[in-house]
């Protein structure tokens, strides 16, 4: 029997967990239970992670562009060395330029493989970071909506003391409800 969990099964389980959490929170708010509020200070590291993850696509683009430049430079070096080898009538000069062209060809191959790896890794990183920032924004939005209480009873986002509810979900100018990629 296969013990692997499929994406569909995992997504169904996550959705069920979200629904159960929502029902629990909404039931608790409706009862006005005397519990500590949801601490915004405790959620800030997650929000900061979301802000950090927004930088992943730009870094992936930078690394891909750098690898493309290296590939272009290696290809140009190979072409110049081959042309220089063909233009020489002296055998020794021809051998030196041909060896240089062979080394540049090897560099081109290494760079091509590096670019393929960077591209694959960048695609995975962008997909994962986008998904995670979406989950973080969704969680903050959900908790913010579920915790509206307007008083010190029930569940609220608070800063410091439980008597000071907050609706501000911004950190360093980034709103954790609306995390966008650069």
C-alpha contacts under 8 A as a table, 3 or more apart, distances in Angstrom:
res1	aa1	res2	aa2	distance
5	X	9	X	6.24
5	X	10	X	6.46
6	X	9	X	5.22
6	X	10	X	6.19
7	X	10	X	5.03
7	X	11	X	5.98
8	X	11	X	5.10
8	X	12	X	6.13
9	X	12	X	5.10
9	X	13	X	6.18
10	X	13	X	5.07
10	X	14	X	6.15
11	X	14	X	5.02
11	X	15	X	6.09
12	X	15	X	5.13
12	X	16	X	6.11
13	X	16	X	5.07
13	X	17	X	6.13
14	X	17	X	5.03
14	X	18	X	6.18
15	X	18	X	5.04
15	X	19	X	6.16
16	X	19	X	5.05
16	X	20	X	6.12
17	X	20	X	5.09
17	X	21	X	6.08
18	X	21	X	5.08
18	X	22	X	6.05
19	X	22	X	5.01
19	X	23	X	6.14
20	X	23	X	5.13
20	X	24	X	6.10
21	X	24	X	5.06
21	X	25	X	6.06
22	X	25	X	5.16
22	X	26	X	5.92
22	X	146	X	7.56
23	X	26	X	5.20
23	X	27	X	5.89
24	X	27	X	5.21
24	X	28	X	6.11
25	X	28	X	5.08
25	X	29	X	6.14
25	X	146	X	6.62
25	X	147	X	7.84
26	X	29	X	5.09
26	X	30	X	6.07
26	X	146	X	6.27
27	X	30	X	5.09
27	X	31	X	6.30
28	X	31	X	5.19
28	X	32	X	6.32
28	X	33	X	6.07
28	X	154	X	6.97
28	X	155	X	7.85
29	X	32	X	5.03
29	X	33	X	6.75
29	X	146	X	7.72
29	X	147	X	7.19
29	X	149	X	7.51
29	X	154	X	5.11
29	X	155	X	6.27
30	X	154	X	7.96
31	X	154	X	7.64
32	X	153	X	5.84
32	X	154	X	4.54
33	X	153	X	6.53
33	X	154	X	5.15
34	X	153	X	5.59
34	X	154	X	5.97
35	X	153	X	7.13
35	X	154	X	6.35
35	X	155	X	6.97
36	X	154	X	7.82
36	X	155	X	6.90
36	X	162	X	6.48
37	X	152	X	7.75
37	X	153	X	7.91
37	X	154	X	6.95
37	X	155	X	4.59
37	X	156	X	4.81
37	X	157	X	6.01
37	X	158	X	6.31
37	X	162	X	5.80
38	X	147	X	7.78
38	X	155	X	5.97
38	X	156	X	5.38
38	X	157	X	4.70
38	X	158	X	6.29
39	X	42	X	5.33
39	X	43	X	6.80
39	X	156	X	7.82
39	X	157	X	5.44
39	X	158	X	5.14
39	X	159	X	6.23
39	X	160	X	7.62
39	X	162	X	7.97
40	X	43	X	5.10
40	X	44	X	6.24
40	X	157	X	5.31
40	X	158	X	5.48
40	X	159	X	5.75
40	X	166	X	7.95
40	X	169	X	7.89
41	X	44	X	5.31
41	X	45	X	7.95
41	X	158	X	7.70
41	X	159	X	6.08
41	X	160	X	7.40
42	X	45	X	6.90
43	X	46	X	5.51
43	X	47	X	6.47
44	X	47	X	4.89
44	X	48	X	6.06
44	X	171	X	7.48
45	X	48	X	4.94
45	X	49	X	6.17
46	X	49	X	5.01
46	X	50	X	6.38
46	X	136	X	7.21
47	X	50	X	5.00
47	X	51	X	6.33
47	X	136	X	6.85
47	X	171	X	7.55
47	X	176	X	5.66
48	X	51	X	4.94
48	X	52	X	6.15
48	X	171	X	7.25
49	X	52	X	4.98
49	X	53	X	6.09
50	X	53	X	5.05
50	X	54	X	6.45
50	X	132	X	7.14
50	X	133	X	4.93
50	X	136	X	6.41
50	X	137	X	7.90
50	X	176	X	7.43
50	X	179	X	6.94
51	X	54	X	5.33
51	X	55	X	7.43
51	X	133	X	7.70
51	X	174	X	7.02
51	X	176	X	7.68
51	X	179	X	6.72
52	X	55	X	5.71
52	X	56	X	7.58
53	X	56	X	5.44
53	X	129	X	5.41
53	X	130	X	7.56
53	X	132	X	7.84
53	X	133	X	6.70
53	X	181	X	7.92
54	X	57	X	7.01
54	X	129	X	7.01
54	X	130	X	7.36
54	X	133	X	7.16
54	X	179	X	7.29
54	X	180	X	6.33
54	X	181	X	4.34
54	X	182	X	6.10
55	X	58	X	5.57
55	X	59	X	6.42
55	X	181	X	6.56
55	X	182	X	6.13
56	X	59	X	5.19
56	X	60	X	6.10
56	X	125	X	6.98
56	X	126	X	6.23
56	X	129	X	6.76
57	X	60	X	5.03
57	X	61	X	6.13
57	X	122	X	7.63
57	X	125	X	7.75
57	X	126	X	5.43
57	X	181	X	7.11
57	X	182	X	7.05
58	X	61	X	5.07
58	X	62	X	6.19
58	X	182	X	6.38
59	X	62	X	4.96
59	X	63	X	6.20
60	X	63	X	5.24
60	X	64	X	6.11
60	X	118	X	7.93
60	X	122	X	5.19
60	X	125	X	7.91
60	X	126	X	7.57
61	X	64	X	5.14
61	X	65	X	6.07
61	X	122	X	7.90
62	X	65	X	5.17
62	X	66	X	6.20
63	X	66	X	5.08
63	X	67	X	6.24
63	X	118	X	7.32
64	X	67	X	5.16
64	X	68	X	6.19
64	X	115	X	6.75
64	X	118	X	6.43
64	X	119	X	6.56
65	X	68	X	5.03
65	X	69	X	6.23
66	X	69	X	5.11
66	X	70	X	6.31
67	X	70	X	5.01
67	X	71	X	6.16
67	X	111	X	6.91
67	X	114	X	7.31
67	X	115	X	5.62
68	X	71	X	5.00
68	X	72	X	6.14
68	X	115	X	6.99
69	X	72	X	5.05
69	X	73	X	6.14
70	X	73	X	5.10
70	X	74	X	6.08
70	X	111	X	6.78
71	X	74	X	5.16
71	X	75	X	6.13
71	X	108	X	5.88
71	X	111	X	5.60
71	X	112	X	6.48
72	X	75	X	5.16
72	X	76	X	6.17
73	X	76	X	5.12
73	X	77	X	6.11
74	X	77	X	5.10
74	X	78	X	6.17
74	X	104	X	5.83
74	X	105	X	7.32
74	X	107	X	6.19
74	X	108	X	5.15
74	X	111	X	7.95
75	X	78	X	5.10
75	X	79	X	6.23
75	X	104	X	7.20
75	X	105	X	7.25
75	X	108	X	6.01
76	X	79	X	5.10
76	X	80	X	6.13
77	X	80	X	5.21
77	X	81	X	6.09
77	X	101	X	7.31
77	X	104	X	6.14
78	X	81	X	5.22
78	X	82	X	6.19
78	X	100	X	7.48
78	X	101	X	4.71
78	X	102	X	7.35
78	X	103	X	7.88
78	X	104	X	4.80
78	X	105	X	5.79
79	X	82	X	5.17
79	X	83	X	6.16
79	X	101	X	7.22
80	X	83	X	5.15
80	X	84	X	6.02
80	X	101	X	7.83
81	X	84	X	5.02
81	X	85	X	6.08
81	X	97	X	5.36
81	X	98	X	6.68
81	X	100	X	6.08
81	X	101	X	4.84
82	X	85	X	5.05
82	X	86	X	6.26
82	X	97	X	6.67
82	X	98	X	6.16
82	X	101	X	5.51
83	X	86	X	5.14
83	X	87	X	6.21
84	X	87	X	5.12
84	X	88	X	6.53
84	X	94	X	7.73
84	X	97	X	6.29
85	X	88	X	5.49
85	X	93	X	7.06
85	X	94	X	4.58
85	X	95	X	7.27
85	X	96	X	7.67
85	X	97	X	4.76
85	X	98	X	5.56
86	X	89	X	7.90
86	X	94	X	6.97
88	X	91	X	7.43
88	X	93	X	6.33
88	X	94	X	5.56
89	X	93	X	7.78
89	X	94	X	7.09
90	X	93	X	5.45
90	X	94	X	6.20
91	X	94	X	4.98
91	X	95	X	6.17
92	X	95	X	5.16
92	X	96	X	6.34
93	X	96	X	5.12
93	X	97	X	6.23
94	X	97	X	5.29
94	X	98	X	5.95
95	X	98	X	5.04
95	X	99	X	6.02
96	X	99	X	5.21
96	X	100	X	6.22
97	X	100	X	4.91
97	X	101	X	6.11
98	X	101	X	4.97
98	X	102	X	6.20
99	X	102	X	5.00
99	X	103	X	6.23
100	X	103	X	5.12
100	X	104	X	6.16
101	X	104	X	5.00
101	X	105	X	6.03
102	X	105	X	4.95
102	X	106	X	6.30
103	X	106	X	5.09
103	X	107	X	6.24
104	X	107	X	4.89
104	X	108	X	6.10
105	X	108	X	4.97
105	X	109	X	6.37
106	X	109	X	5.14
106	X	110	X	6.27
107	X	110	X	5.13
107	X	111	X	6.08
108	X	111	X	5.12
108	X	112	X	6.03
109	X	112	X	5.01
109	X	113	X	6.29
110	X	113	X	5.26
110	X	114	X	6.18
111	X	114	X	4.88
111	X	115	X	6.03
112	X	115	X	5.10
112	X	116	X	6.31
113	X	116	X	5.09
113	X	117	X	6.30
114	X	117	X	5.13
114	X	118	X	6.10
115	X	118	X	5.04
115	X	119	X	5.99
116	X	119	X	5.17
116	X	120	X	6.24
117	X	120	X	5.23
117	X	121	X	6.06
118	X	121	X	5.11
118	X	122	X	5.78
119	X	122	X	5.06
119	X	123	X	6.10
120	X	123	X	5.24
120	X	124	X	6.43
121	X	124	X	5.20
121	X	125	X	6.05
122	X	125	X	4.96
122	X	126	X	5.95
123	X	126	X	5.27
123	X	127	X	6.16
124	X	127	X	5.20
124	X	128	X	6.06
125	X	128	X	5.17
125	X	129	X	5.92
126	X	129	X	5.21
126	X	130	X	5.94
127	X	130	X	5.29
127	X	131	X	6.14
128	X	131	X	5.11
128	X	132	X	6.08
129	X	132	X	5.06
129	X	133	X	6.06
130	X	133	X	5.29
130	X	134	X	6.15
130	X	181	X	7.45
131	X	134	X	5.13
131	X	135	X	6.25
132	X	135	X	4.99
132	X	136	X	6.14
133	X	136	X	5.01
133	X	137	X	6.07
133	X	179	X	6.39
133	X	180	X	7.88
134	X	137	X	5.18
134	X	138	X	5.98
134	X	179	X	7.34
135	X	138	X	4.98
135	X	139	X	5.99
136	X	139	X	5.08
136	X	140	X	6.18
136	X	176	X	7.39
136	X	177	X	7.79
137	X	140	X	5.20
137	X	141	X	6.06
137	X	176	X	5.54
137	X	177	X	4.41
137	X	178	X	6.03
137	X	179	X	6.21
138	X	141	X	5.12
138	X	142	X	5.98
138	X	177	X	6.82
139	X	142	X	5.03
139	X	143	X	6.01
140	X	143	X	5.20
140	X	144	X	5.89
140	X	169	X	7.93
140	X	176	X	6.63
140	X	177	X	5.79
141	X	144	X	5.12
141	X	145	X	6.08
141	X	177	X	5.45
142	X	145	X	5.19
142	X	146	X	5.98
143	X	146	X	5.04
143	X	147	X	5.82
144	X	147	X	5.27
144	X	148	X	6.53
144	X	156	X	7.66
144	X	157	X	6.98
144	X	167	X	7.30
145	X	148	X	5.80
147	X	154	X	7.59
147	X	155	X	5.02
147	X	156	X	4.55
147	X	157	X	6.67
148	X	155	X	7.31
148	X	156	X	5.93
149	X	152	X	7.65
149	X	153	X	7.16
149	X	154	X	6.39
149	X	155	X	6.72
149	X	156	X	6.15
150	X	156	X	7.89
150	X	165	X	7.46
151	X	154	X	7.77
151	X	163	X	7.68
151	X	165	X	7.51
152	X	155	X	7.97
152	X	156	X	7.65
152	X	162	X	6.73
152	X	163	X	5.39
152	X	164	X	7.67
152	X	165	X	7.50
156	X	165	X	5.90
156	X	166	X	7.61
157	X	165	X	5.46
157	X	166	X	5.57
157	X	167	X	7.00
158	X	161	X	6.80
158	X	162	X	5.75
158	X	163	X	7.36
158	X	164	X	5.51
158	X	165	X	4.23
158	X	166	X	5.22
159	X	162	X	7.10
159	X	164	X	6.31
159	X	165	X	6.79
159	X	166	X	6.74
160	X	164	X	7.47
161	X	164	X	5.94
162	X	165	X	6.93
166	X	169	X	7.97
169	X	175	X	5.71
169	X	176	X	5.77
169	X	177	X	7.02
170	X	173	X	5.83
170	X	174	X	5.19
170	X	175	X	4.13
170	X	176	X	5.91
171	X	174	X	5.26
171	X	175	X	6.48
171	X	176	X	7.35
174	X	178	X	7.89
174	X	179	X	7.00
175	X	178	X	5.48
175	X	179	X	6.29
176	X	179	X	5.48
